[in-house]
Amino acid sequence: MAGVPAGPVLDTADLIHDPHLVERGFVKAVEHPEHGSVPMLGWAPRLSASAVDLEAAPGLGAHTAEVLADELGLDADALGDLQQRSVIG
């Protein structure tokens, strides 16, 4: 022992398979549209009157039409034209 305070540093794979974290309910299963059920680490703070719901991250471009409509005021025809010309996916 060198007298230096130290501890293990676990990567994500180690954490989602840690029996203590699994038993305490810290590891949650989240449904992903492409990958099925995916284990994710929950929100670390445990507060008695609140919770944080986990959800899968959106796919690339999943909200493009919504953002362009809301922020730029583009209508369905304009969005369709952009998609037809491969400007957006």
VMD Tcl script that draws the C-alpha trace (Angstrom):
set ca {
  {0.00 0.00 0.00}
  {1.32 3.40 -0.96}
  {-1.08 5.29 1.33}
  {-2.88 6.91 -1.58}
  {-6.67 7.01 -1.36}
  {-8.06 5.18 -4.39}
  {-11.01 3.19 -5.54}
  {-12.25 1.32 -8.59}
  {-13.51 3.20 -11.60}
  {-16.25 1.20 -13.25}
  {-17.30 1.59 -16.87}
  {-20.94 1.53 -17.97}
  {-20.94 -2.22 -18.64}
  {-19.65 -2.85 -15.11}
  {-22.29 -0.55 -13.61}
  {-25.33 -1.99 -15.39}
  {-24.31 -5.48 -14.26}
  {-23.44 -4.51 -10.68}
  {-25.63 -6.67 -8.38}
  {-26.00 -3.91 -5.78}
  {-27.17 -1.31 -8.32}
  {-29.54 -3.80 -9.94}
  {-31.00 -4.80 -6.55}
  {-31.51 -1.15 -5.55}
  {-33.44 -0.48 -8.77}
  {-30.85 1.91 -10.18}
  {-30.62 0.01 -13.48}
  {-33.74 0.52 -15.60}
  {-34.85 -1.16 -18.83}
  {-35.75 1.33 -21.56}
  {-37.47 0.32 -24.80}
  {-35.56 1.45 -27.88}
  {-37.25 1.29 -31.31}
  {-34.22 -0.33 -32.96}
  {-32.48 -2.20 -30.13}
  {-35.38 -3.44 -28.00}
  {-34.99 -3.40 -24.23}
  {-31.79 -1.56 -23.28}
  {-30.48 -1.31 -19.68}
  {-29.75 2.25 -18.59}
  {-28.49 3.78 -15.39}
  {-31.19 5.67 -13.52}
  {-31.05 9.11 -11.97}
  {-28.57 9.01 -9.09}
  {-30.25 11.33 -6.56}
  {-32.99 9.54 -4.62}
  {-35.60 12.07 -3.56}
  {-38.72 11.01 -1.69}
  {-41.26 13.06 -3.66}
  {-39.86 13.05 -7.18}
  {-38.64 10.75 -9.91}
  {-37.02 11.08 -13.32}
  {-38.55 9.00 -16.10}
  {-36.08 7.58 -18.59}
  {-36.79 7.28 -22.30}
  {-34.79 6.24 -25.31}
  {-32.99 8.99 -27.18}
  {-34.66 9.95 -30.46}
  {-33.19 8.68 -33.70}
  {-31.27 10.96 -36.02}
  {-33.72 13.40 -37.61}
  {-36.73 12.14 -35.62}
  {-37.88 15.67 -34.80}
  {-36.68 17.54 -37.89}
  {-40.15 18.17 -39.35}
  {-41.54 19.23 -35.97}
  {-38.68 21.68 -35.34}
  {-38.84 23.16 -38.84}
  {-42.60 23.59 -38.54}
  {-42.47 25.10 -35.04}
  {-39.39 27.29 -35.41}
  {-39.55 28.29 -39.08}
  {-43.28 28.02 -39.64}
  {-42.93 25.59 -42.55}
  {-46.16 23.86 -43.57}
  {-46.61 20.26 -44.73}
  {-46.17 21.23 -48.40}
  {-42.86 22.96 -47.75}
  {-41.62 20.04 -45.64}
  {-42.68 17.59 -48.35}
  {-40.79 19.62 -50.94}
  {-37.64 19.59 -48.79}
  {-37.93 15.82 -48.34}
  {-38.51 15.26 -52.06}
  {-35.37 17.25 -52.88}
  {-33.41 15.29 -50.20}
  {-32.69 18.46 -48.23}
  {-34.08 16.74 -45.14}
  {-34.53 13.02 -44.48}
}
mol new
graphics top color blue
foreach p $ca { graphics top sphere $p radius 0.5 }
foreach p [lrange $ca 0 end-1] q [lrange $ca 1 end] { graphics top cylinder $p $q radius 0.2 }
display resetview
